[in-house]
Amino acid sequence: MKKNMKEITSIEEFEEVYQKEGVHIFTFSADWCADCRFIETFIPALIQKYSKYHFYYLDRDRLMPICQRLMIMGIPSFVAIKDGKEIGRFVSKLRKTEDQIDQFLESLQSH
């Protein structure tokens, strides 16, 4: 999944992207997460479908302060930010399907 998204590696970098114009999708994951590996098969197609969004990968273990701030309890999880404001989130500890992620990304288009 990292190869399809820009990886955020610091709190400073996260803060900088968070404030930028546009829609940014922050994807919280970890190398050891089986559910995160499951979505790797279809994430590239969704990134291509929603190419107007900017997708970012955040390693949950390396960036725990951000996860705590955004109340990310399970992974993979997605938080959408537009122009410095949260416009949506798909956060749960359950495995996510391609359809569920697609519906989440589709729902952001009304913002």
N, CA, C and O atoms as a GROMACS GRO file, in nm:
protein
  444
    1MET      N    1   0.084  -0.120   0.000
    1MET     CA    2   0.000   0.000   0.000
    1MET      C    3   0.088   0.125   0.000
    1MET      O    4   0.053   0.226  -0.061
    2LYS      N    5   0.201   0.117   0.068
    2LYS     CA    6   0.291   0.234   0.074
    2LYS      C    7   0.333   0.280  -0.064
    2LYS      O    8   0.350   0.399  -0.089
    3LYS      N    9   0.351   0.183  -0.156
    3LYS     CA   10   0.401   0.220  -0.288
    3LYS      C   11   0.300   0.297  -0.372
    3LYS      O   12   0.336   0.359  -0.472
    4ASN      N   13   0.174   0.294  -0.332
    4ASN     CA   14   0.070   0.364  -0.406
    4ASN      C   15   0.034   0.500  -0.347
    4ASN      O   16  -0.044   0.576  -0.406
    5MET      N   17   0.091   0.532  -0.232
    5MET     CA   18   0.060   0.657  -0.162
    5MET      C   19   0.189   0.724  -0.117
    5MET      O   20   0.294   0.660  -0.107
    6LYS      N   21   0.180   0.851  -0.091
    6LYS     CA   22   0.294   0.921  -0.031
    6LYS      C   23   0.291   0.888   0.119
    6LYS      O   24   0.187   0.898   0.183
    7GLU      N   25   0.407   0.850   0.172
    7GLU     CA   26   0.412   0.816   0.314
    7GLU      C   27   0.444   0.938   0.399
    7GLU      O   28   0.539   1.011   0.371
    8ILE      N   29   0.365   0.960   0.501
    8ILE     CA   30   0.390   1.064   0.602
    8ILE      C   31   0.477   1.000   0.710
    8ILE      O   32   0.442   0.895   0.764
    9THR      N   33   0.589   1.063   0.742
    9THR     CA   34   0.682   1.002   0.837
    9THR      C   35   0.704   1.084   0.964
    9THR      O   36   0.778   1.042   1.052
   10SER      N   37   0.640   1.200   0.973
   10SER     CA   38   0.659   1.283   1.093
   10SER      C   39   0.532   1.360   1.124
   10SER      O   40   0.446   1.380   1.038
   11ILE      N   41   0.521   1.403   1.247
   11ILE     CA   42   0.408   1.485   1.289
   11ILE      C   43   0.408   1.618   1.213
   11ILE      O   44   0.303   1.668   1.174
   12GLU      N   45   0.527   1.674   1.192
   12GLU     CA   46   0.539   1.801   1.120
   12GLU      C   47   0.489   1.789   0.976
   12GLU      O   48   0.417   1.876   0.926
   13GLU      N   49   0.526   1.680   0.912
   13GLU     CA   50   0.481   1.657   0.775
   13GLU      C   51   0.328   1.640   0.771
   13GLU      O   52   0.263   1.693   0.681
   14PHE      N   53   0.273   1.568   0.867
   14PHE     CA   54   0.128   1.551   0.877
   14PHE      C   55   0.060   1.687   0.891
   14PHE      O   56  -0.037   1.716   0.820
   15GLU      N   57   0.110   1.770   0.982
   15GLU     CA   58   0.049   1.902   1.005
   15GLU      C   59   0.053   1.988   0.878
   15GLU      O   60  -0.043   2.060   0.848
   16GLU      N   61   0.163   1.979   0.805
   16GLU     CA   62   0.176   2.057   0.682
   16GLU      C   63   0.072   2.013   0.578
   16GLU      O   64   0.004   2.096   0.519
   17VAL      N   65   0.060   1.883   0.557
   17VAL     CA   66  -0.036   1.831   0.459
   17VAL      C   67  -0.178   1.859   0.504
   17VAL      O   68  -0.264   1.893   0.423
   18TYR      N   69  -0.205   1.844   0.633
   18TYR     CA   70  -0.339   1.864   0.689
   18TYR      C   71  -0.394   2.002   0.652
   18TYR      O   72  -0.514   2.016   0.628
   19GLN      N   73  -0.309   2.102   0.646
   19GLN     CA   74  -0.353   2.239   0.619
   19GLN      C   75  -0.358   2.276   0.472
   19GLN      O   76  -0.408   2.383   0.436
   20LYS      N   77  -0.308   2.190   0.385
   20LYS     CA   78  -0.306   2.220   0.242
   20LYS      C   79  -0.446   2.218   0.183
   20LYS      O   80  -0.537   2.154   0.236
   21GLU      N   81  -0.461   2.289   0.071
   21GLU     CA   82  -0.588   2.289  -0.002
   21GLU      C   83  -0.608   2.154  -0.069
   21GLU      O   84  -0.511   2.084  -0.101
   22GLY      N   85  -0.732   2.119  -0.089
   22GLY     CA   86  -0.764   1.994  -0.157
   22GLY      C   87  -0.813   1.890  -0.060
   22GLY      O   88  -0.822   1.913   0.061
   23VAL      N   89  -0.846   1.773  -0.115
   23VAL     CA   90  -0.893   1.662  -0.033
   23VAL      C   91  -0.778   1.564  -0.014
   23VAL      O   92  -0.718   1.515  -0.110
   24HIS      N   93  -0.750   1.537   0.112
   24HIS     CA   94  -0.640   1.448   0.149
   24HIS      C   95  -0.698   1.329   0.225
   24HIS      O   96  -0.772   1.345   0.322
   25ILE      N   97  -0.663   1.210   0.180
   25ILE     CA   98  -0.708   1.088   0.245
   25ILE      C   99  -0.590   1.030   0.322
   25ILE      O  100  -0.492   0.985   0.262
   26PHE      N  101  -0.600   1.031   0.453
   26PHE     CA  102  -0.495   0.974   0.539
   26PHE      C  103  -0.534   0.830   0.569
   26PHE      O  104  -0.638   0.804   0.628
   27THR      N  105  -0.447   0.738   0.529
   27THR     CA  106  -0.471   0.595   0.548
   27THR      C  107  -0.378   0.546   0.659
   27THR      O  108  -0.256   0.550   0.646
   28PHE      N  109  -0.436   0.501   0.767
   28PHE     CA  110  -0.360   0.452   0.882
   28PHE      C  111  -0.348   0.301   0.871
   28PHE      O  112  -0.447   0.230   0.853
   29SER      N  113  -0.224   0.251   0.882
   29SER     CA  114  -0.198   0.110   0.860
   29SER      C  115  -0.076   0.068   0.940
   29SER      O  116  -0.020   0.147   1.016
   30ALA      N  117  -0.035  -0.057   0.921
   30ALA     CA  118   0.089  -0.109   0.981
   30ALA      C  119   0.130  -0.232   0.903
   30ALA      O  120   0.046  -0.302   0.846
   31ASP      N  121   0.260  -0.258   0.900
   31ASP     CA  122   0.312  -0.372   0.824
   31ASP      C  123   0.258  -0.505   0.874
   31ASP      O  124   0.240  -0.597   0.794
   32TRP      N  125   0.232  -0.517   1.001
   32TRP     CA  126   0.189  -0.644   1.060
   32TRP      C  127   0.038  -0.669   1.048
   32TRP      O  128  -0.008  -0.777   1.083
   33CYS      N  129  -0.036  -0.574   1.000
   33CYS     CA  130  -0.184  -0.579   0.999
   33CYS      C  131  -0.236  -0.663   0.881
   33CYS      O  132  -0.221  -0.624   0.765
   34ALA      N  133  -0.297  -0.778   0.912
   34ALA     CA  134  -0.351  -0.866   0.808
   34ALA      C  135  -0.464  -0.800   0.729
   34ALA      O  136  -0.472  -0.818   0.608
   35ASP      N  137  -0.550  -0.724   0.796
   35ASP     CA  138  -0.660  -0.656   0.726
   35ASP      C  139  -0.606  -0.548   0.633
   35ASP      O  140  -0.667  -0.518   0.530
   36CYS      N  141  -0.494  -0.489   0.669
   36CYS     CA  142  -0.430  -0.388   0.583
   36CYS      C  143  -0.373  -0.454   0.458
   36CYS      O  144  -0.380  -0.397   0.349
   37ARG      N  145  -0.316  -0.573   0.472
   37ARG     CA  146  -0.265  -0.648   0.356
   37ARG      C  147  -0.380  -0.688   0.264
   37ARG      O  148  -0.365  -0.690   0.142
   38PHE      N  149  -0.495  -0.720   0.323
   38PHE     CA  150  -0.613  -0.760   0.246
   38PHE      C  151  -0.655  -0.650   0.149
   38PHE      O  152  -0.686  -0.680   0.034
   39ILE      N  153  -0.656  -0.525   0.191
   39ILE     CA  154  -0.703  -0.416   0.104
   39ILE      C  155  -0.599  -0.375  -0.001
   39ILE      O  156  -0.632  -0.302  -0.094
   40GLU      N  157  -0.474  -0.422   0.013
   40GLU     CA  158  -0.370  -0.386  -0.083
   40GLU      C  159  -0.404  -0.431  -0.225
   40GLU      O  160  -0.358  -0.371  -0.322
   41THR      N  161  -0.485  -0.535  -0.237
   41THR     CA  162  -0.516  -0.587  -0.370
   41THR      C  163  -0.604  -0.493  -0.452
   41THR      O  164  -0.597  -0.493  -0.575
   42PHE      N  165  -0.686  -0.413  -0.386
   42PHE     CA  166  -0.778  -0.326  -0.461
   42PHE      C  167  -0.756  -0.176  -0.438
   42PHE      O  168  -0.817  -0.094  -0.507
   43ILE      N  169  -0.673  -0.139  -0.344
   43ILE     CA  170  -0.648   0.004  -0.317
   43ILE      C  171  -0.594   0.078  -0.441
   43ILE      O  172  -0.638   0.190  -0.466
   44PRO      N  173  -0.502   0.020  -0.519
   44PRO     CA  174  -0.453   0.094  -0.637
   44PRO      C  175  -0.565   0.135  -0.733
   44PRO      O  176  -0.562   0.245  -0.787
   45ALA      N  177  -0.663   0.048  -0.754
   45ALA     CA  178  -0.775   0.082  -0.843
   45ALA      C  179  -0.859   0.196  -0.786
   45ALA      O  180  -0.905   0.283  -0.860
   46LEU      N  181  -0.878   0.196  -0.655
   46LEU     CA  182  -0.955   0.304  -0.592
   46LEU      C  183  -0.878   0.436  -0.597
   46LEU      O  184  -0.938   0.542  -0.618
   47ILE      N  185  -0.749   0.429  -0.579
   47ILE     CA  186  -0.667   0.551  -0.589
   47ILE      C  187  -0.677   0.609  -0.730
   47ILE      O  188  -0.687   0.730  -0.748
   48GLN      N  189  -0.674   0.521  -0.828
   48GLN     CA  190  -0.687   0.567  -0.966
   48GLN      C  191  -0.827   0.624  -0.992
   48GLN      O  192  -0.840   0.728  -1.057
   49LYS      N  193  -0.929   0.558  -0.941
   49LYS     CA  194  -1.068   0.604  -0.960
   49LYS      C  195  -1.090   0.742  -0.898
   49LYS      O  196  -1.160   0.825  -0.955
   50TYR      N  197  -1.029   0.764  -0.782
   50TYR     CA  198  -1.045   0.892  -0.711
   50TYR      C  199  -0.916   0.973  -0.720
   50TYR      O  200  -0.862   1.018  -0.618
   51SER      N  201  -0.868   0.990  -0.841
   51SER     CA  202  -0.738   1.054  -0.862
   51SER      C  203  -0.735   1.202  -0.823
   51SER      O  204  -0.628   1.261  -0.811
   52LYS      N  205  -0.852   1.262  -0.804
   52LYS     CA  206  -0.853   1.403  -0.762
   52LYS      C  207  -0.820   1.418  -0.613
   52LYS      O  208  -0.792   1.528  -0.565
   53TYR      N  209  -0.824   1.307  -0.540
   53TYR     CA  210  -0.786   1.307  -0.398
   53TYR      C  211  -0.636   1.281  -0.386
   53TYR      O  212  -0.574   1.221  -0.474
   54HIS      N  213  -0.579   1.326  -0.275
   54HIS     CA  214  -0.439   1.300  -0.244
   54HIS      C  215  -0.435   1.194  -0.134
   54HIS      O  216  -0.490   1.215  -0.025
   55PHE      N  217  -0.371   1.082  -0.161
   55PHE     CA  218  -0.368   0.970  -0.067
   55PHE      C  219  -0.234   0.964   0.006
   55PHE      O  220  -0.128   0.977  -0.056
   56TYR      N  221  -0.241   0.945   0.138
   56TYR     CA  222  -0.122   0.938   0.222
   56TYR      C  223  -0.128   0.815   0.312
   56TYR      O  224  -0.234   0.776   0.361
   57TYR      N  225  -0.013   0.755   0.330
   57TYR     CA  226   0.002   0.638   0.417
   57TYR      C  227   0.067   0.682   0.548
   57TYR      O  228   0.168   0.752   0.547
   58LEU      N  229   0.009   0.641   0.660
   58LEU     CA  230   0.069   0.669   0.791
   58LEU      C  231   0.082   0.538   0.867
   58LEU      O  232  -0.014   0.464   0.882
   59ASP      N  233   0.202   0.511   0.914
   59ASP     CA  234   0.227   0.391   0.994
   59ASP      C  235   0.178   0.417   1.136
   59ASP      O  236   0.232   0.502   1.207
   60ARG      N  237   0.078   0.342   1.176
   60ARG     CA  238   0.016   0.361   1.306
   60ARG      C  239   0.116   0.350   1.421
   60ARG      O  240   0.107   0.425   1.517
   61ASP      N  241   0.210   0.257   1.412
   61ASP     CA  242   0.306   0.236   1.520
   61ASP      C  243   0.407   0.350   1.532
   61ASP      O  244   0.452   0.383   1.642
   62ARG      N  245   0.444   0.408   1.419
   62ARG     CA  246   0.543   0.517   1.421
   62ARG      C  247   0.482   0.653   1.453
   62ARG      O  248   0.552   0.744   1.497
   63LEU      N  249   0.352   0.665   1.430
   63LEU     CA  250   0.287   0.796   1.446
   63LEU      C  251   0.170   0.786   1.545
   63LEU      O  252   0.062   0.840   1.520
   64MET      N  253   0.192   0.720   1.654
   64MET     CA  254   0.088   0.700   1.755
   64MET      C  255   0.028   0.831   1.807
   64MET      O  256  -0.093   0.835   1.831
   65PRO      N  257   0.107   0.939   1.826
   65PRO     CA  258   0.044   1.064   1.872
   65PRO      C  259  -0.064   1.116   1.777
   65PRO      O  260  -0.164   1.172   1.822
   66ILE      N  261  -0.045   1.097   1.647
   66ILE     CA  262  -0.147   1.139   1.551
   66ILE      C  263  -0.270   1.050   1.565
   66ILE      O  264  -0.383   1.098   1.562
   67CYS      N  265  -0.248   0.920   1.581
   67CYS     CA  266  -0.360   0.826   1.598
   67CYS      C  267  -0.439   0.860   1.724
   67CYS      O  268  -0.562   0.854   1.723
   68GLN      N  269  -0.370   0.893   1.829
   68GLN     CA  270  -0.440   0.929   1.953
   68GLN      C  271  -0.519   1.057   1.935
   68GLN      O  272  -0.634   1.067   1.980
   69ARG      N  273  -0.460   1.154   1.870
   69ARG     CA  274  -0.527   1.282   1.846
   69ARG      C  275  -0.654   1.264   1.764
   69ARG      O  276  -0.756   1.327   1.791
   70LEU      N  277  -0.648   1.176   1.662
   70LEU     CA  278  -0.761   1.155   1.572
   70LEU      C  279  -0.850   1.039   1.616
   70LEU      O  280  -0.947   1.004   1.549
   71MET      N  281  -0.815   0.979   1.730
   71MET     CA  282  -0.890   0.867   1.787
   71MET      C  283  -0.900   0.750   1.689
   71MET      O  284  -1.008   0.694   1.668
   72ILE      N  285  -0.788   0.714   1.630
   72ILE     CA  286  -0.778   0.597   1.543
   72ILE      C  287  -0.750   0.477   1.632
   72ILE      O  288  -0.640   0.462   1.684
   73MET      N  289  -0.849   0.392   1.649
   73MET     CA  290  -0.835   0.276   1.738
   73MET      C  291  -0.809   0.147   1.661
   73MET      O  292  -0.748   0.055   1.715
   74GLY      N  293  -0.854   0.139   1.539
   74GLY     CA  294  -0.836   0.019   1.458
   74GLY      C  295  -0.777   0.055   1.324
   74GLY      O  296  -0.787   0.170   1.279
   75ILE      N  297  -0.715  -0.043   1.259
   75ILE     CA  298  -0.658  -0.022   1.126
   75ILE      C  299  -0.696  -0.138   1.037
   75ILE      O  300  -0.718  -0.249   1.086
   76PRO      N  301  -0.704  -0.115   0.907
   76PRO     CA  302  -0.682   0.013   0.840
   76PRO      C  303  -0.798   0.110   0.864
   76PRO      O  304  -0.914   0.069   0.877
   77SER      N  305  -0.764   0.235   0.870
   77SER     CA  306  -0.865   0.340   0.887
   77SER      C  307  -0.832   0.455   0.794
   77SER      O  308  -0.718   0.476   0.755
   78PHE      N  309  -0.936   0.531   0.760
   78PHE     CA  310  -0.923   0.640   0.665
   78PHE      C  311  -0.985   0.767   0.723
   78PHE      O  312  -1.096   0.764   0.776
   79VAL      N  313  -0.911   0.878   0.712
   79VAL     CA  314  -0.963   1.008   0.754
   79VAL      C  315  -0.945   1.104   0.637
   79VAL      O  316  -0.836   1.116   0.582
   80ALA      N  317  -1.053   1.172   0.599
   80ALA     CA  318  -1.051   1.265   0.487
   80ALA      C  319  -1.050   1.409   0.540
   80ALA      O  320  -1.131   1.446   0.625
   81ILE      N  321  -0.959   1.487   0.488
   81ILE     CA  322  -0.942   1.628   0.526
   81ILE      C  323  -0.954   1.713   0.400
   81ILE      O  324  -0.895   1.681   0.297
   82LYS      N  325  -1.029   1.820   0.410
   82LYS     CA  326  -1.038   1.915   0.298
   82LYS      C  327  -1.010   2.054   0.353
   82LYS      O  328  -1.079   2.102   0.442
   83ASP      N  329  -0.909   2.117   0.298
   83ASP     CA  330  -0.875   2.254   0.335
   83ASP      C  331  -0.862   2.272   0.486
   83ASP      O  332  -0.909   2.371   0.542
   84GLY      N  333  -0.798   2.175   0.552
   84GLY     CA  334  -0.772   2.186   0.695
   84GLY      C  335  -0.886   2.144   0.786
   84GLY      O  336  -0.878   2.164   0.907
   85LYS      N  337  -0.993   2.086   0.730
   85LYS     CA  338  -1.107   2.042   0.812
   85LYS      C  339  -1.143   1.898   0.777
   85LYS      O  340  -1.141   1.858   0.660
   86GLU      N  341  -1.175   1.820   0.880
   86GLU     CA  342  -1.217   1.682   0.856
   86GLU      C  343  -1.355   1.681   0.791
   86GLU      O  344  -1.448   1.746   0.838
   87ILE      N  345  -1.366   1.605   0.682
   87ILE     CA  346  -1.494   1.595   0.611
   87ILE      C  347  -1.550   1.453   0.614
   87ILE      O  348  -1.663   1.430   0.570
   88GLY      N  349  -1.474   1.359   0.665
   88GLY     CA  350  -1.523   1.223   0.673
   88GLY      C  351  -1.419   1.128   0.730
   88GLY      O  352  -1.299   1.156   0.728
   89ARG      N  353  -1.468   1.015   0.781
   89ARG     CA  354  -1.378   0.913   0.831
   89ARG      C  355  -1.444   0.778   0.819
   89ARG      O  356  -1.565   0.763   0.831
   90PHE      N  357  -1.359   0.679   0.796
   90PHE     CA  358  -1.401   0.540   0.793
   90PHE      C  359  -1.305   0.469   0.887
   90PHE      O  360  -1.200   0.419   0.846
   91VAL      N  361  -1.343   0.466   1.013
   91VAL     CA  362  -1.257   0.417   1.120
   91VAL      C  363  -1.332   0.308   1.195
   91VAL      O  364  -1.438   0.332   1.253
   92SER      N  365  -1.276   0.190   1.195
   92SER     CA  366  -1.331   0.079   1.272
   92SER      C  367  -1.224  -0.028   1.284
   92SER      O  368  -1.122  -0.024   1.215
   93LYS      N  369  -1.246  -0.121   1.371
   93LYS     CA  370  -1.148  -0.228   1.388
   93LYS      C  371  -1.180  -0.348   1.298
   93LYS      O  372  -1.109  -0.448   1.301
   94LEU      N  373  -1.286  -0.338   1.219
   94LEU     CA  374  -1.328  -0.448   1.134
   94LEU      C  375  -1.262  -0.441   0.996
   94LEU      O  376  -1.224  -0.334   0.950
   95ARG      N  377  -1.249  -0.557   0.932
   95ARG     CA  378  -1.196  -0.563   0.796
   95ARG      C  379  -1.287  -0.483   0.704
   95ARG      O  380  -1.409  -0.489   0.715
   96LYS      N  381  -1.225  -0.410   0.612
   96LYS     CA  382  -1.300  -0.327   0.519
   96LYS      C  383  -1.300  -0.392   0.381
   96LYS      O  384  -1.200  -0.448   0.338
   97THR      N  385  -1.413  -0.383   0.312
   97THR     CA  386  -1.423  -0.438   0.177
   97THR      C  387  -1.397  -0.326   0.076
   97THR      O  388  -1.397  -0.208   0.108
   98GLU      N  389  -1.376  -0.369  -0.048
   98GLU     CA  390  -1.357  -0.271  -0.156
   98GLU      C  391  -1.481  -0.184  -0.169
   98GLU      O  392  -1.470  -0.062  -0.184
   99ASP      N  393  -1.598  -0.245  -0.165
   99ASP     CA  394  -1.724  -0.170  -0.175
   99ASP      C  395  -1.737  -0.066  -0.065
   99ASP      O  396  -1.777   0.048  -0.091
  100GLN      N  397  -1.705  -0.103   0.057
  100GLN     CA  398  -1.717  -0.010   0.170
  100GLN      C  399  -1.624   0.109   0.153
  100GLN      O  400  -1.663   0.223   0.177
  101ILE      N  401  -1.501   0.083   0.113
  101ILE     CA  402  -1.404   0.193   0.094
  101ILE      C  403  -1.448   0.279  -0.024
  101ILE      O  404  -1.439   0.402  -0.017
  102ASP      N  405  -1.494   0.217  -0.131
  102ASP     CA  406  -1.543   0.290  -0.248
  102ASP      C  407  -1.659   0.381  -0.209
  102ASP      O  408  -1.662   0.497  -0.248
  103GLN      N  409  -1.754   0.330  -0.131
  103GLN     CA  410  -1.868   0.410  -0.087
  103GLN      C  411  -1.823   0.527   0.000
  103GLN      O  412  -1.875   0.638  -0.013
  104PHE      N  413  -1.725   0.503   0.087
  104PHE     CA  414  -1.672   0.612   0.170
  104PHE      C  415  -1.612   0.720   0.081
  104PHE      O  416  -1.643   0.838   0.097
  105LEU      N  417  -1.526   0.682  -0.013
  105LEU     CA  418  -1.461   0.780  -0.101
  105LEU      C  419  -1.564   0.853  -0.187
  105LEU      O  420  -1.553   0.974  -0.209
  106GLU      N  421  -1.664   0.782  -0.236
  106GLU     CA  422  -1.771   0.842  -0.315
  106GLU      C  423  -1.847   0.947  -0.233
  106GLU      O  424  -1.883   1.052  -0.285
  107SER      N  425  -1.871   0.917  -0.107
  107SER     CA  426  -1.948   1.009  -0.022
  107SER      C  427  -1.877   1.143  -0.002
  107SER      O  428  -1.942   1.242   0.032
  108LEU      N  429  -1.748   1.146  -0.022
  108LEU     CA  430  -1.672   1.270  -0.001
  108LEU      C  431  -1.691   1.369  -0.116
  108LEU      O  432  -1.660   1.487  -0.101
  109GLN      N  433  -1.740   1.322  -0.227
  109GLN     CA  434  -1.753   1.408  -0.345
  109GLN      C  435  -1.856   1.520  -0.325
  109GLN      O  436  -1.855   1.619  -0.399
  110SER      N  437  -1.943   1.505  -0.228
  110SER     CA  438  -2.042   1.610  -0.204
  110SER      C  439  -1.985   1.727  -0.122
  110SER      O  440  -2.055   1.825  -0.096
  111HIS      N  441  -1.860   1.715  -0.080
  111HIS     CA  442  -1.799   1.823   0.001
  111HIS      C  443  -1.722   1.919  -0.083
  111HIS      O  444  -1.664   2.015  -0.031
   0.00000   0.00000   0.00000
